[in-house]
Amino acid sequence: MTGAASAGVLFGVGLLLLAAGTAGPRYGDTLLAEAARHVDGALRIEAHGKDGVAIVVGPAVVGGVVVPLSDAMGNAIGTLTAAGPARQRAAATAAWLSRRIYIAGNLAEPDPFVAGAVRAPRAQALVEAMLDRFPELVSLALHVAPPGGGNAIIASNFGRIGKAGDSDDLQVEQDGIVLREVTDGGRRLAVELPLLDRGGRPIGALSISFAVPLGSQPQSALPRALIVRNTLARRIASREALFAR
C-alpha cells in the first residue's frame, strides 16, 4: 500500500475510533494521516489524555513494533505502533508526531477546531518549515484574521484551527506589545509578539514557546522568538498570501 493509500485508510478508520458522536475528523486523524503519507504500512496511536481518558487513533495493528510516544515537552503520553515497512521508521515517526502534539488531548479535539474554519495552506507550510529549522520549538501558532473573519488560529503545530483569539492575542496584534510567561513548572518559556509580513506590516499575533533549562527567566526566550518571527516575516508577502494554496 502506498503512503497516500495508507493515509486514506487511517483517516477513515480513525474517524470510527475517535468520532464518538462527532460529524467530522479529529486532530489525531489528520495528524496520523499526514504521518502515513511518509511511510508505508499501518500506524496506530494509543494515548492517555486528561484523567487517563483513552485516546485511540488508527486501525488495529497486528505484528507491529511499539515505541513510546511523547508530547512536545517530552512527557510520555502513550505509544505508537507501526507495522509493515513503517516498522523501520517507527521511532522517527513517533518523534515527528510528538512535535505536533502539545498535549495528548489535542488528538481528540475536532479538526478544524471550529466547524467551517478557513484553512491557510501557506501558513501551515510555514509552521512546518519553522519546526524543521528550529528544533527547540515546543509550540507555534499564527493568530490572523482570515478574509471576512476575526482573529483566530489559522496554522499551528497542535491543531485548534479556527479557535478565536483571546484578549491577549488581540492586544498583541492591535497594540504591538510582547507578552512573556513561564509555564510547565519553569520548563517552558512562552512568548507572544506581533506577526509581521516582509514589509514590516503587522498582520496578526504569533505565539511561540520553547523548552528551556529549569530556572531560566522569561526574557531569555525573547531573542529566539524574534529570530523565529523575523524568519517567518521574510516568507510572508501579505496577510492574504497566508491563505494561498
N, C-alpha and C positions, 0 to 999 in steps of 0.2 A: 504494500500500500504506500502511495506517495505521501509526503508530508502534508500536502494540501488535502488529500483524501482523508488522512488521519484527522486533520483539523475538523473536517465536516462531521465525521463520526463522533469525535469527542464533544463537539459543540452540541450535537443533538442529544447524546446520552446524558451530557452534563445537565441539560435542561430538566430531564426526568428526575435526576438525583437531587438537584438543588431547588427546582422551581417551587415546589410545595405551596401551591396557591397563588403563584405569580404568573403573569401573562408573558413575561419576557425573560431573557437571559440574565444571569448574574455576572458580576465581575470575574469570578472564578472561571466561568465557562469561557468568557472572552480571553482571559489570560492563558488558560490551558490550550485553547485553540491556537493562539499565536505561538506558543511554545512548540506545538505539534507541527507547525509549518517548517520547523528547522530540523526535525528528527523523524525517522520512520519508526513505526511501532506504536504501542499503546502507552498512555500515561494516565496516572490516577493520583489525585491528591487526597489524603486523609488528614484532616487538621482538627484542632480543637479551638473553638472560639471562646468568648467570654463565658464564664461559669461552666466551662467544659463542654459546651454545646458542640456536637459533632458536625463537621462540615466536610462533605464528600463531593469531589468533582471528578468526573471521568468514569469510564466503564470498569467493571471488574476485570482485573488483570491476572492471568494465570502464568506462572513461571517467570515472574518478573524479579528484578533486583530492587530492593528497598533501600532508600537513602534518606537521611534526615532532611527536614525542611524547616527553615527559619524564616522569620520576618526580616525586614530591612535593618533592624537594630541587632540582629543576631540572636534573638530569642527563639528557642525551639517552639514550633507550633504544630508539628506533625511529621508526616512522611510523604515522599514521592515514590511511587512505584513505576518502573519503566520496564517494558517487555519488548522483545524483538530487537532489532538493531539499536533502538533507543537505549538499551541496557548500557552500551558503551559510553554513552554521554549522560548517564543519569545524574552524576554529581554536578556536571556543568549545567545541566538543565535546572537542577534544584537551585543552584546559585543564581541563575538568570531569573527564575521565578521569585526568589527571595527579595531581590532588589525592587520588585514591583508589588510587594505586599507590605504595607505599613503595619497593619495588624491583621490577625487571622480573620477577623470579622469582615474585612474588606471583601473576602472571597464570596460571601453570601449576600452582599449588597446588590441591588439592581444595577444593571448596566444598559443604558445610562442611568445615573442615579435619579434623575428627574425625567419622567416619560416625555419623549419628544424633544429632548435637549439637542441643541445643534452640535454636531461633531466638528472638530477642527483638525483635519488630517495633517496639515503642515505643522501646526503647533505640536501635535502628538509626536511627529517625526523629530522635532527639535528636542522634545523631552528625552526621547530615546538616544539621540546624539549626545546630550549632556550626561546621561547616565554612563555612556561608554567613555566619555572624556574625563569625567570626574568621579573616580571610584569611591570617594569619601562621602558622596551624596547619600542621604537617607531618604529624603522626600523632596519632591519638586512639583509645583503646581502653578499653572498660569491662570490668573483670575482676570478675565477680559469680558467685556460686553459684546455678545455676538450681534450681528445685524438685527435691529429691531428688538433687542432684548436688553436685560440688565446685567450687571457684573455677576459672573458665575465662573466656576471651574470649567475650562474648555479643554485642558490637557493636563495629565499628571502621571505619576508612576504608582498610583494607588486607586485609580478609578474615580468615583464620585463626580462623573461628568454631569454638568448641569446644576450642581449644588450652588445655591445663591450665595453671593458674597455677604459676609457679615460686616459689622460696623468697622472692624479693623481693616478689612480689605478695602472698603470704600474710603476710609481715612487715608490710607497709604496712596491710593490712586488719586484722590482729589487734592490732598494737601502735600503730597510728596514726602511724607515722613518715613522714617525707617524704624521698625519695631524689632526688638531682640528679646529672646526669652530662653531660659534654661529649663529643660523638661527631662522626663525619664530619670529622675533622681540624679541629675547632673551629667547624664551620659549623652545628652543630645542638645545641641545649640540650634535654635530656630531663628531665622531672620525673615522679615517680610519687607520688601522695598519696591519702589515703583518699577514697573516693567516698561522698557523703552524700545522704540524702533531704531533703525540705524541712523535716522536723522536726529535722534535725541528727544523725540516727542514721547510724552507719557501715554501709554495705551492700556494700562491696567496695573495689576499688582502681581508680584512674584513671590511665592512662598518657598523658602529653601531651608533645609535642615541638614546638619552634619553630625556624625558620631564623633565624639571627642573624648580625650582622656578625662577621667574623673577630676573635678576641681577646676576645670577650665572656666574662664569668665565669658559672659555673653559677647563682649566686644571682640573676642578672638575670632568669632565667626564672620565678622563683617568684611574683612578683606577678601576672604574666599567667596562670600556671597556676591561681592561686587565683581569679582572675576567671572563668575557664572553669569551674572546679569549682563555684563558687557559682552561676553562671548555670544550670548543669545541675541542681544541687540544688533550685533553686526550681521545677523542672519535673518532679521525681520524687516522687510521693506515697508510694511504698514500693518495696521490692525487688520485690515481686510485680507491681507495676504496670509494671515494665520489660518484662514478658513478654506484656502485653496487646496485642491487635491493634487 
